[in-house]
Amino acid sequence: DPTRLGKFQIERPVLKLILRDDGSNVEDALASFSSGDDKSRAARAWSIQVVDGRAEIIDQGTDRRMQWSDLNLSLQVPQAAESPVELQLAVAVDDTGEAGRLDVEFQWQESAEPVASPAGSGTLKFQSDNLRLDVFRPLSARFLSGVEVAGLLGADLQAKWASDGDGVSWSSSGKV
């Protein structure tokens, strides 16, 4: 069935992720899956599960290399626009000899209204322990021009948002 690409499970992969200030090699590769109109979305229902992976991450702006291990990821892109995209990520960040941890759960739902914000609605849970913030340098360069990030982060954060024709409402809670 060409409207359902299927479920993919990848065990023990090794990923080389190159982060630029304007994107990444993975975004470039996935761009063809997410482009198009609503009719083309129907042909893009798929899910992927990564089990026990590793990643070498290269920050092209600084040439810094990071190693991630115990990478487990689940991503589900539903066929129906009414259903949310769901992502779960758990990874050990062990690039300096001091192991850090990152756990993320994310749900995003497209706005039903055509005039609503592309932010749609969703939830985000973010937990970290001993996570080096400079791993986010390419994201801050991309979305928060002039902001520099450094240090270690331990956090347990939750956020919810929803958009309509009047804007985006946001709530968050947690501890850092």
Disulfide bonds with the S-S distance in Angstrom:
none
